[in-house]
Amino acid sequence: MKRKKERNVWMKVTLDECELPLAIADTRVELAEILGITSKTIYSSMSHAKKKWGNHKRTPYRKIRIKLDDDDE
């Protein structure tokens, strides 16, 4: 029997209605390195957007959960 596992993929997307990916990484730290920012910047942006503080109603960062089978690892 196959077990289901989850994996996260981190993305920076455009803020238009298409949300096209600009960068993709396996971790928040890797995404930050690609973009030349700190991982704390990504965390802060997502946190503020979730709470809808100030001008942070939307964030270009996404954490996507992908479900995997054992043989997909």
C-alpha positions in Angstrom: 0.0 0.0 0.0 1.3 3.4 -1.0 1.7 6.1 1.7 0.8 9.7 0.8 3.4 12.3 1.7 3.4 16.0 1.2 6.1 18.3 -0.1 6.2 22.1 -0.2 7.3 24.1 -3.2 8.0 27.9 -2.7 7.3 30.4 -5.5 7.4 34.0 -6.3 4.6 35.0 -8.7 3.5 38.1 -10.5 0.8 40.1 -8.7 -1.5 40.3 -11.7 -4.5 38.0 -12.2 -2.3 35.3 -14.0 0.1 34.9 -11.1 2.9 33.6 -13.4 5.9 32.1 -11.6 9.0 34.2 -11.4 11.1 31.8 -9.2 10.5 28.3 -7.8 12.5 26.6 -5.0 12.2 23.6 -2.7 12.6 25.7 0.5 11.9 29.3 1.6 15.7 29.7 2.2 16.5 28.6 -1.4 13.9 31.0 -2.8 15.3 33.9 -0.8 18.8 33.1 -2.1 17.6 33.0 -5.7 15.9 36.4 -5.1 18.8 38.0 -3.2 16.6 38.6 -0.1 16.4 37.0 3.4 14.0 34.2 4.1 12.6 36.4 6.9 11.4 38.9 4.2 9.3 36.1 2.6 7.9 35.0 6.0 7.1 38.6 7.0 5.4 39.3 3.7 3.2 36.2 3.9 2.4 36.8 7.5 1.3 40.4 6.9 -0.8 39.4 3.9 -2.5 36.7 5.9 -3.4 39.3 8.6 -4.1 42.0 5.9 -1.9 44.6 7.6 -1.5 47.9 5.7 -0.6 47.6 2.1 0.2 43.9 2.5 -3.2 42.5 1.3 -1.4 40.5 -1.4 2.0 38.9 -1.5 4.0 37.6 -4.4 5.1 34.6 -2.4 3.3 31.2 -2.4 3.8 28.0 -0.5 2.3 25.1 -2.5 1.7 21.7 -1.0 2.2 18.8 -3.3 1.0 15.3 -2.4 3.4 12.5 -3.4 3.3 8.8 -3.5 6.2 6.8 -2.1 7.5 6.0 -5.6 7.5 9.8 -6.5 10.3 10.7 -4.0 
